[in-house]
Amino acid sequence: MKNKIHFKTIAYICLYTSNTSESVKFYRDVLGLEPTDSEAAPESSTFYPFKTGETTLAIERNGVRKNGMKTKAENPVLLQFKVESREQLEAFNKHVEEQGVKLMDRSKQTSYGLITNFCDPDGNKLEIICQ
């Protein structure tokens, strides 16, 4: 193919949520993500973006909530955040547990790194990795 397009960066990832305000509080206050617009109101926003390096994570309305972790069929995307050291991973684990987040696979060694899994308020699976 002569005119093949090559993408180098994902512009943003949109995560649909059942409760924008609750999800924004989780990603902002528990995970510490920084909003791209600190003046935006999560209660009235249909799209609420966070800075995550080169990619923006956007929280958007009309998602589905589940008590407990969603299956891959219900949520086929895994959001994985990276820390630089085991110490950072352990500090993160302690911080989110203090915020009432239940951890699964806490600091589990895998072939691709040390991971901790947990859910956001809608049951979307999230992962922190240290490689």
N, C-alpha and C positions, 0 to 999 in steps of 0.2 A: 504494500500500500504506500503510494508516493507521499501523500499528505497526511501521514499519521500524526495525531495529536498526542502529546505526552503531558500528563499531569504530574506535577511534582508535589503539590500541597493540597490537602483537603481544606476548603474554605471554612466550612462549618459543618457540624453534626447537630441535627435537630432531634431532641428527645421529647416526645409527646408525653404529657403528664395530665393526670386527672385533676390536680390542684396546683395551679401555677405558683400561688403564694407559698404553700408548704414546700414545694420542690425548690423554689428559689432560696428559701431560708436554709434548707438542707445543704444545697451546693455552695451557698455563700457563707453561712455561719458554721456549719459542721465541717465541710471540706475546705473552706477557706478560699474558694475561687473568687476572683475579682470581676464584678460586673463591668461590661464595656461602657455602660452608661449608668453612673451612680444616681442619677436623678429619676430614672425609670421606676415606676411603681408596679411591683409584681402583681398586685391585686387587680389592676386594670390592663396590664400588658397581655397581648396575645403571643408575644415573642420576647423573650428575656435572655439576652446573650451574656456569656462569660468569656473572659480571656483565658486561653489555655495554650499559650505558646503561639504557634502559627495558625492553629485551628481554633475557631470559636465554638463553644458548646452552647447551643440555644435551647432554652426551655420553652415549650409551646403547648398551648391548650389542646384539649380533646383526646387525651391519652386514656388509658385504662389502668385502674388500680387493682392490685391483688395483694391480699394479706399473705406475706411470705414471698419467696423468690419466684419470679416468673420462669416458666420453662423456656427452652430455646425457641419453641414454636410461638410462644406468646411475646418473646422479646429476642429476636435473632441477632441482636448486636450487643457486644460486650464492650463497655467503656473501661479502658485500662489506663490508669495514671501511674507515672513512674517517679520513684524516689531514688536517690543516689547511693544510699547506704543502708545496711541492716539497722543501724541506730535510728535513721530517719523512719524506717518502716515500723520499728517498735514504738517510736514516739507517736507516729500516726495512729497505730493500733490503740495505744493508751488514750489518746485524745478523743477518738471517735467513741470508744467504749464509755468514756466519761460523759459523752453527749447522748448516751442511751442506744447507740448503734450496736446491733448484734453482729459479731464477726463470725465468719465461717472460714475454714481453712486458714487459720491464723498463722502467718509466717511459715507456710508450707513450702518445703523445698520441691521444686519441679525441675524437669530437664531444661526449662527455659528461664528459670530464676526463682527467687523467693517471693511468694505471693500471699496476699490476704484478700479474701472475697467477702463482700457484704452487699446489702441492698439499699437502694434509696427508698423514700416513702411510698413509691408506687410499686415496689417489688422488682425494679430493674437491677440486674446483677452488675456490680462494679468490682473492679479489681485494682489493687495497688501492687506494683511489681518492683523488685530490686534485682537488677541483673549484675 
